[in-house]
Amino acid sequence: MTALLALGVAAASAAIAQDEASSVSALKLPDNPIVFGTALPSVVKATAIVNGEVITQTDIDQRVALLAIANGGKIPADEIEQLRQQVLRNLIDETLQIQAAKAAEINVTEADIDKTVKRVAGNVNQTPEQMTDYLKANGSSMRSIRRQILGEISWRRLQSAKIESGVSVGDDEVKAVIARMEASKGSDEYRVGEIYLSSNAGNQQQATANANRIMEQLRQGASFVGYARQYSEASTAAVGGDLGWVRPEQLPDELASAVRAMQPGQIRMVQVPGGISIIAVQDTRKVLTADPRNAQLNLKQISVNFPKGTTKETAEPIVARFAQAAQGIGGCGGAEKMASDFNGEVVQSDGVKLRDLPPALQEMMMPMQVGQATRPFGSLDEGIRVLVICGRDEVTPDMPTYDQVLAQMNEERVNLRARRYLRDLRRDAVIDFR
């Protein structure tokens, strides 16, 4: 098996080299070059000066700590140095993006950043002050987050000013896409996330190694959205790599082939022209076809909590009575009485999409009718609960409008040009590693 794997890797490397032979031959490199000067260290220290702006070791460490927080505090010791190098590359790109925005007289105010900080803190049920203390206690800082936000806002506004204005999509192109959608009614559509890493003949091995490390972390439960924001070089990094709902024919051929073979929850690494894409299929549906998982539900949740230390033997009879009561609840009107009987509580939530619930609950609730309750679920530590369906509105998908199709096509072209623009910024930059 090892020998076969080695042959496979060699064949793949040969194919890559053959594809890029023309670009290498243009350099007219000698077969046996004489190397002058002092050798660089095998690992470049994580400090750099980018067009005169310093990136310090502290900047690197605090951004790595942010990744550790997003990954539950778990970064293997043997991967930490590679992670620092990747974060350094990200910070260099971020610095170039901020500098380019300033050169274009794009102003991002402290108030702009404050608004985003407040929203980020609210998403984790904290105030900005509480989040500042939390970050400091975990080796990072509010300054690091503010810098990342500045980079994202600057790059987004720069794209709007410099790229979007130069992108055009013809009327005939939009109409052709709509015609294809009408013809593809009932075909599969996928919700896809992407982490894109650029590569060339010189860094192909390193890019592949980085992609493999990211894949391993994702398989161990790391946040795809978090890693996309930190690592992806596509403009979708700011939204966690989300490509939205797409049909395979809307994707490059390499990604289309991979997506068709994947199931929701799977991730895969794919070689694409100019780099490597790590893609995740998050969900699937049929184009312009009613899907029961699109139903919007009005729910009541009845939950019962157990005192700390309650044993399974003690809880089982209570859970059994709870389950029996749920079967005969008699609709949402009986939720409060049932909760009272078990010293529980009721929480009401309207407009919940069935597909947003955990997969096990989706399967349980798809055939259920209004007034029925689920089987009990949960744990002794977090409480046992049931969901009662108080209302159910089925959603029939409509053909996207002309403007929606135009917006998606425009975004795809902006994304492509943004990658090229960042490549040019890297090429023209003066970067001094220390």
N, C-alpha and C positions, 0 to 999 in steps of 0.2 A: 504493500500500500504506500509506504514512504517513497519507494522508487517511482511509482506511478504519479504521486503528487509532485515529485520533483520534475518529472517529465512534463506534467501539465503546466507547472509554473514556467519552465523553460520555454515551452511552446507559446505560452501567452506573452512572455517577454519578447520572444522573437517576433511575434505578430505586431506588438506595439512598436518595436524598433523598425520593422519594415514599413509600417504606416507612416512613421515620422522620418524616414530616411531622407526624403527630399529636403526637409528643413535642416537636418544635420549636415548634409552634403554641401548645402549653400555656404556653410561656415568655412569649408576647406581646411579642416583641422588636420594637423600632422598625425601620423600613426603612432609615433613614439615621441611625444612632446617632452622637452626639457623644462622642468618646473623650477622657477626662481623664487627667492624670498623665503621668509620664515613661515613654517606651517601654522595654520590657524588651529586653535584648540578644537578637539573633537566635538565639544559642546560649547556653543557660543553663549557667553553669559547673558542673562536676561536683562540687558540694559541696551538702549540704543538712542541715538540722536537722529530724529527724522526732520529733515529740512530745518535744523536748528532747534527743534523742540525735543526735550529730554523725556524718555520713558525710563523710569527707575525700577530697581528691584522691588521696591515697595508697591509700585503700581501692579507689577506682575503678581506678587504674592496675594494682594488683596483681591485681584480678579480671580485667581485660582481659588481663593477662599469662597468667593461667590459661587463658583462651580461646585465646590464641595458641599455648600449649603443646599444647592439645587439637587445634589445627588445623595442627600441624606447623610452628608459628612463622610462618605466612604470613597476615597480615591486610593487605589492600591499604591504602595510605596514604590514599586518598580515602574510605575507609569507617571510619577509626579514630575520627573525632569522633562519627559516628552510633552507633558501637559503644559509646563511652563513655556516651552518653545512655541507651542501652538498658540498660547495666550499672547505671547510676544508678537507673533505674526498678526493676530487679531488686533492688538493695540496699535501696531504700525498702520494697518488698514484704517482703523478708526481715526487715527491722527491725520492721515492723508485726507480722509473724508471731511473732517472738521476744517482742515486747512483750506481745502478746495472750496468749501462753502464760504469761509471768510473772504477768500480771494474774489468770490462772486458777489460779495457784499450782502450775503445772507446772514441776518442777525437772529440768533436764538437767545432770548432773554432768560434771566433767572426765573422770572414768573412762568415762562413756558415750561421750564424744567420742574418748578415747584408743583405745577398742576399734575404732571406725570408722576412725580414722587408720591403725591397724595393719593393718586389712584392706585399705584403699585402697593402702597402700604395698606390701603383699604381692602385690597384683594386678599390680604393675609390677616385681616381684622386687627390691624395695628394703626397707630398714629405715626406720622413721620418721626416724631421724637422716640417712640418705642422701637421703631425699626432701626433708627440710628444706634440705639443701645444694643439691640440684638446683633446687628452687623459687627459692631466693635467687639462684642463678646465672642464672636466666632471668627475673628481674624480678618474681617473685611472692614469696609467703611462706607458711609453715605457718599463720600467724595467719589468712590469708585462707581457707585450706581449712577450718580449725577453725570459723571463723565460718559458712561455708556449711553445714557439717555440723550446727552448732548450730541453724541455721535450719530445716534439713530435719527433724531430730529433734523440734524444738519444734512445728513445724506438724503433723507426723504425730501426735504425742501430743495436740495440741490438737483435731485432728479426731476422734480417738478419744474424747476426753472431752466435747466440745461438740456434735459433729455426729453421729457414729455412733450415740450413745445415743438420738438423736431420730429415727433413720431406721428404718422398719419395712417389711418386705415380706410381703405376705399369703400364706398357704398356697395359695390359689387361683391367685395370680399365678405362683408357682413351678411348680405343676402345669401351668398353661397353657403356660409356656415349654418344659417337658419334652415336652409333647404336640406342640408345634410342631417341636421337634428330632427327635422320632421320625418326624414327617411329612416332614421335610426331609432324611432320610437319603440320602446320595449327592450332596447339593448342595454348592456351594463354600463354603469357610471360609477366612478370611484372617488372617495374622499382621500386625497393623497397629501402626505407631508414629504419634504425633501431637505436633505442637508447636502449642499454642493461644495466640493473641494476641487479647486483648479489644480491642474498638473501639466507637466510637459516632459520632454525626454530627459531633462536634467534632474527632475525631482519626483519622477514617477514612483520610485521605490518608497520614498519617504511619504508621499501622499497616500499610497496604498497602506502603509503601516499605520498612519494616522487614522485612516478610515476603518481599518480592522480594530483599532483600539476603541474607537467610538462605537462600533458595532457590538463589541464585547460589553461595554458599559450599558448600552441600550438593552441588550439581552438580560442583563442583571437587574433591570428595572429603572435605569436612569431616565430622566425626563427627556423625551424627544424634543419637545418645545424648547426646553432649556438648552440642550446641546445645539439645536438649530440656531438659536439666538447667538450663541457664543462662537460656533465654528463655521456655519454656512457662509459661503461667499456670494450667495444669490441675494437679490434685493428682498426676497421673502423672509430673510433672517429676522427682520424686525417683527414679523407676525408668527414667529416660531416655525418657519418653513412651510406654512400652510398654503397649498396650491388650490384649495377649494375643491369643488366637485368637478371632475374632468372625465371625459371619455378617452379611451386609449388613443384614438386617432388624433386627439388634440396634443398628444405628447410626442417627443422625439421617439424614433423607432425603438431605440434601446430600452427606454423607459416603458413604452407601450407594451413590448413583449413581456417585460418583467411583471408589470401590473396585472396583466391578464392571467398570469399564473399564480397570483398571490391571493390569500384570504385575509379578511379583516384581522388586524392585530399582528400581521407578519411584517418583517423588515428585510430589506435586501440591499446589497451593495452592487452597483451597476457601473461599468465603464462607459463613459459617454465622451463624445469629442471634446477635448480640452479639459477633461477632468474626471472626477468620480462622483456619482450621486448615491447617497444612502436614502432609500425611499421607504416610506411606511404607508401601508394601506390601512386606513382607519375605519372605513365603512364602505358599503356598496349599496346600490339601488338600481332600479330600472328607469331608463330615460322616459320622462313624461308618462309614467305609469303609477297608479295609486299604490302606495306602500303602507300597510297597516302600522308600520313603525313611525310613520309621519303623523299619526294621530296626536292631537293635543288633548291632554287629560286634566280634569279638575280632581284633585285628590285630597283625602284626609288621611293623615298618618296617626295611628294610635300606638303609643309606645309605653312599655313597662320596664322600669329599671329595677335592678336587684341590688341589695346592699353588698358592699365590698366583702369578698370572702364567701359569698353564697356558693354552695357546692352544686354540682350537676344533679345529684340525687335529690336535693331539696328543690331545685328549680323545675325539674321535669314535670311534676304534677301540675304546677302553675301554668307552664307552657302548654300542656295538654288541654287544660280548661280554657286557656286563652285562644287556642286554635279552634276549639269547639264553639266558643262564643263568636269568633269571626265568621264561621260558616253560617251562623244564624243571625247575623247582625241586622238584616232587614233594611239595608241601604244606609246612606250617609247620615240619615236622621238618627240612627242608633249609635253613632260613634261616641258621642259624649257619655251616654249611659254606660257603654262598654268600658270606656276609659275610667269612669267613676267606680265601676265594679272591681277594677283591678288596681285602683290607685295610680292610674296612668295619666297620660296627657295627650291632647289632640293638637296637631298642627295642620293647618289647611294651606294648600298650595295650588294655584290655578295656572292654566296655560303651560303645563309641563309636557314637553315632547317625549313620547314613548321611547324614541331612539336615544334620548339622553340618559335614560335609566341604565343601571348595570345590566349586562347581557342576560343574566339569569332571571332578573325581574321582567325584562322584555319578553322572554319566552313564556313566562308564567302569565303575563297580563294581556298578551295579544288576543287570546280567545275569550277573555273575560268581558262581562257585560256591566253596564252601569248598575251600581248598588252592590256589586260583589266585592269581597275582600280577598286579598292574597293569603297564602299560607304564612305563618309567622317566619320571620327571618331576623338575623342579627347575632348577638353574642351576649353572654352573661355580663361581660365587662361594659359593653356599649348599650345594652338594652335589647329587648325583644320587641319587634314591631310588626304591624300589618299596614298595608295600604288599601284604602277603600276608594273605588272609582265613583266619583260623584257626577261626572260629566265626561263625554267623549265626543270630540269633533274630528271626523275623518277629513284629511286634507288631500285634495286632488291637485297634482302639480300642473302648472300652466307652462305653455311655451315661453321661454325667456323673451323679453322684449328686445327690440332692435338696439336700444340704448344699453341693455345689459350685455348683449353679445359684443357690442362695440367696446364697452369698458373692459371686458375680459381680454379681447384681442389686443387692445391698447396696452394693457398691463403686461402681457407676455412680451411684447416688443420692447417696452420700457425695461423689463427685467434683463433682456438680452443686451441691450445697449448699456445698461448700468454695469454689467460684468465687464464689458469692453472698456468702459470709462475708468473703472477701478484698475484694470490691467494697465492702462496708459499712465495713471497716476503713479503706480508702482514703478513703472519703467523710467519715468522722468524724475523720481525722487532721489534726493541725496541722503543716504542712510549710513550712519557711522555706528558700528557695533563696538561696545566697550566691554 
